[in-house]
Amino acid sequence: EGVLGVALDGLGMGEDGLLWGGEFLHADYRGFKRLAHFQNIHMLGGAQAMHEPWRNTFAQLDQTLGWDRVEREFADLEIVRYLGEKPLTTLQTMARRSLNSPLSSSCGRLFDAVAAALGCCRDRVQHEGQAAIELEALAASCFADEAGQAYPSLYQEGKTGGVLYWEPLWASLLTDLQRDVDDARIAARFHQGLAQAVAQLAQQLCERHHLQEVVLSGGVFQNSLLLERTSELLRIAGLKVLAPVELPANDGGLSLGQAAVAAARRLQCRAA
């Protein structure tokens, strides 16, 4: 019957030619079917978006709320003034024409976007995962206190399966910035909201496809706040949760998975 695999990562090439990184997969040792994914957002400038987190903040705001609305309702925010000094018209044109701006469902880029909105590594990161690590550290001090203030998301069925959309999350986050809510609390509410969104969608998909086990993996699940909270919510829902312990959750564990799939397919061929 397989498992529901939740793969949250930076990015990797998907079957549809787009960059994946926020996926819900019905998987076994022989293959998988994509059931749902995070909203596809443009990576403005391609690889530059991996090094300059502010690009992801603008892409998220432009594609979820619309930049006109952001300027109209949140013009007083420092992050909006900061982004206003960037070549936004050029970036919007790049996105519309798909010029060096690939679409991606990456969870890692969502973390970068939120981190930059709060001033973490806004201009540039020095190493992989830096913005997400700083955002997790910011959230840690008050994480447990913010469960009731988790930022919402929106789930809808689409042509490529279910999609988690982030418009409610960004509207809530910018509103909190306007209200001068402490950055640590905003970071905690983001983590809580993401954990709840992932767990709720995983539960729905397990019920629909008659699955009992959820596997949490990918580099983003090196974030202990997200991993532990998501696991807790899934267990409360009565599901068995599996996660890497002896092997890395990120790319370091890929080769073992590839070997296991290859072995299973070989055994299947022999049996046939």
Secondary structure as UniProt FT lines:
FT   STRAND          3..13
FT   TURN            15..16
FT   STRAND          19..27
FT   STRAND          32..38
FT   STRAND          41..42
FT   TURN            44..47
FT   HELIX           48..51
FT   HELIX           54..64
FT   HELIX           67..73
FT   TURN            75..76
FT   HELIX           78..84
FT   HELIX           88..96
FT   TURN            97..98
FT   STRAND          103..104
FT   HELIX           107..117
FT   TURN            118..119
FT   TURN            128..129
FT   HELIX           130..140
FT   TURN            141..143
FT   HELIX           144..149
FT   STRAND          154..158
FT   TURN            159..160
FT   STRAND          161..165
FT   HELIX           167..178
FT   TURN            179..180
FT   HELIX           183..209
FT   STRAND          213..217
FT   HELIX           219..222
FT   HELIX           224..236
FT   TURN            237..238
FT   STRAND          240..242
FT   HELIX           251..253
FT   HELIX           254..271
//
